[in-house]
Amino acid sequence: MTGGEHLSLTQVQAYVRGALHPSTLVTIDDHLELCAACRAALARESDASFGAEAFGRSVAAPESRPE
C-alpha cells in the first residue's frame, strides 16, 4: 500500500474481524493514522458489523416479554 491508496473494503472488513497478519496490521495502522477517509470507512464498517452482530444475537435469543 502506498501513501496515496486507500484501504479496500476487504482490508477494512479483515481489520474489523481481527483477521490480519501482524505485519499487515502494522502497515494498516500506520495508514489509518494519516488517512481520515479510511478511518471513516473503518468506523462505518465497525458500526455495521456491531449492528449485524447485535441483530444476530437478538434473533437467536429473543428477550422474554411480559404479557
Backbone as CSV, one residue per row, in Angstrom:
resi,resn,N_x,N_y,N_z,CA_x,CA_y,CA_z,C_x,C_y,C_z
1,MET,0.858,-1.166,0.000,0.000,0.000,0.000,0.905,1.230,0.000
2,THR,0.634,2.127,-0.925,1.390,3.369,-0.951,0.599,4.437,-0.216
3,GLY,1.232,5.553,0.031,0.590,6.615,0.784,-0.686,7.148,0.162
4,GLY,-0.801,7.097,-1.187,-1.959,7.655,-1.863,-3.125,6.703,-2.002
5,GLU,-2.939,5.448,-1.699,-4.017,4.465,-1.843,-4.848,4.392,-0.572
6,HIS,-6.115,4.075,-0.759,-7.000,3.848,0.384,-7.141,2.346,0.601
7,LEU,-7.592,1.980,1.780,-7.830,0.576,2.092,-9.012,0.070,1.268
8,SER,-8.931,-1.180,0.872,-10.058,-1.798,0.176,-11.103,-2.209,1.214
9,LEU,-12.307,-2.462,0.755,-13.360,-2.933,1.654,-12.948,-4.248,2.310
10,THR,-12.287,-5.105,1.559,-11.819,-6.387,2.099,-10.822,-6.163,3.235
11,GLN,-9.912,-5.203,3.065,-8.943,-4.902,4.126,-9.639,-4.335,5.361
12,VAL,-10.592,-3.448,5.151,-11.326,-2.854,6.274,-12.094,-3.940,7.024
13,GLN,-12.760,-4.828,6.307,-13.524,-5.894,6.956,-12.602,-6.845,7.718
14,ALA,-11.453,-7.171,7.152,-10.494,-8.035,7.843,-9.964,-7.351,9.090
15,TYR,-9.754,-6.054,9.034,-9.298,-5.289,10.198,-10.339,-5.383,11.311
16,VAL,-11.604,-5.167,10.960,-12.686,-5.215,11.944,-12.788,-6.603,12.579
17,ARG,-12.613,-7.655,11.781,-12.702,-9.028,12.293,-11.443,-9.452,13.042
18,GLY,-10.384,-8.673,12.954,-9.129,-9.058,13.589,-8.438,-10.184,12.841
19,ALA,-8.619,-10.206,11.526,-8.124,-11.319,10.726,-6.908,-10.946,9.880
20,LEU,-6.110,-9.997,10.346,-4.935,-9.580,9.584,-3.656,-10.142,10.189
21,HIS,-2.710,-10.419,9.326,-1.378,-10.829,9.771,-0.764,-9.642,10.520
22,PRO,0.000,-9.884,11.581,0.563,-8.780,12.369,1.325,-7.735,11.543
23,SER,2.082,-8.160,10.544,2.828,-7.177,9.749,1.883,-6.320,8.911
24,THR,0.806,-6.914,8.426,-0.197,-6.157,7.666,-0.933,-5.207,8.594
25,LEU,-1.208,-5.643,9.794,-1.892,-4.811,10.773,-1.086,-3.546,11.070
26,VAL,0.223,-3.683,11.224,1.082,-2.526,11.488,1.012,-1.548,10.316
27,THR,1.082,-2.065,9.100,1.022,-1.213,7.909,-0.305,-0.472,7.841
28,ILE,-1.398,-1.186,8.109,-2.718,-0.562,8.055,-2.892,0.437,9.194
29,ASP,-2.415,0.116,10.378,-2.474,1.070,11.489,-1.735,2.359,11.138
30,ASP,-0.560,2.223,10.531,0.202,3.409,10.120,-0.596,4.231,9.111
31,HIS,-1.234,3.557,8.166,-2.041,4.250,7.162,-3.226,4.963,7.824
32,LEU,-3.875,4.282,8.756,-5.049,4.868,9.412,-4.700,6.129,10.195
33,GLU,-3.494,6.204,10.718,-3.067,7.417,11.432,-3.087,8.637,10.525
34,LEU,-2.837,8.416,9.237,-2.693,9.529,8.297,-3.908,9.754,7.407
35,CYS,-4.837,8.816,7.363,-5.911,8.865,6.371,-7.289,8.941,7.025
36,ALA,-7.862,10.135,7.023,-9.191,10.334,7.612,-10.264,9.564,6.848
37,ALA,-10.127,9.452,5.531,-11.128,8.740,4.733,-11.183,7.266,5.124
38,CYS,-10.032,6.652,5.346,-10.011,5.236,5.722,-10.478,5.045,7.168
39,ARG,-10.176,6.015,8.040,-10.703,5.930,9.408,-12.220,6.003,9.390
40,ALA,-12.785,6.832,8.528,-14.244,6.930,8.408,-14.824,5.622,7.862
41,ALA,-14.164,5.034,6.865,-14.630,3.756,6.322,-14.575,2.677,7.394
42,LEU,-13.530,2.685,8.196,-13.402,1.718,9.290,-14.517,1.920,10.317
43,ALA,-14.827,3.158,10.646,-15.903,3.434,11.606,-17.245,2.953,11.072
44,ARG,-17.504,3.189,9.783,-18.778,2.723,9.187,-18.868,1.205,9.222
45,GLU,-17.784,0.540,8.868,-17.785,-0.922,8.841,-17.901,-1.487,10.258
46,SER,-17.245,-0.852,11.212,-17.334,-1.304,12.604,-18.761,-1.177,13.117
47,ASP,-19.408,-0.044,12.804,-20.804,0.149,13.213,-21.711,-0.885,12.565
48,ALA,-21.499,-1.153,11.282,-22.316,-2.136,10.570,-22.096,-3.528,11.141
49,SER,-20.857,-3.852,11.434,-20.539,-5.167,11.984,-21.172,-5.338,13.363
50,PHE,-21.083,-4.306,14.184,-21.661,-4.364,15.519,-23.177,-4.505,15.434
51,GLY,-23.806,-3.756,14.530,-25.259,-3.829,14.373,-25.703,-5.202,13.904
52,ALA,-24.978,-5.779,12.952,-25.328,-7.109,12.447,-25.148,-8.158,13.530
53,GLU,-24.094,-8.027,14.320,-23.845,-8.986,15.407,-24.945,-8.896,16.459
54,ALA,-25.319,-7.680,16.824,-26.375,-7.499,17.823,-27.710,-8.036,17.309
55,PHE,-28.000,-7.810,16.033,-29.229,-8.326,15.452,-29.228,-9.851,15.481
56,GLY,-28.103,-10.447,15.120,-28.000,-11.906,15.135,-28.229,-12.476,16.520
57,ARG,-27.695,-11.824,17.541,-27.907,-12.286,18.921,-29.373,-12.163,19.309
58,SER,-30.031,-11.075,18.894,-31.434,-10.895,19.277,-32.340,-11.898,18.580
59,VAL,-32.005,-12.277,17.375,-32.795,-13.293,16.675,-32.581,-14.665,17.282
60,ALA,-31.344,-14.944,17.664,-31.013,-16.254,18.226,-31.613,-16.441,19.619
61,ALA,-31.687,-15.382,20.389,-32.204,-15.477,21.771,-33.050,-14.248,22.074
62,PRO,-34.259,-14.205,21.566,-35.104,-13.030,21.810,-35.391,-12.859,23.303
63,GLU,-35.521,-11.611,23.684,-35.830,-11.306,25.086,-37.242,-11.781,25.416
64,SER,-37.417,-12.227,26.641,-38.776,-12.583,27.040,-39.515,-11.296,27.385
65,ARG,-40.753,-11.220,26.970,-41.543,-10.025,27.204,-42.688,-10.365,28.129
66,PRO,-42.938,-9.492,29.089,-44.089,-9.739,29.959,-45.388,-9.617,29.168
67,GLU,-46.306,-10.476,29.460,-47.585,-10.461,28.731,-48.664,-9.809,29.526
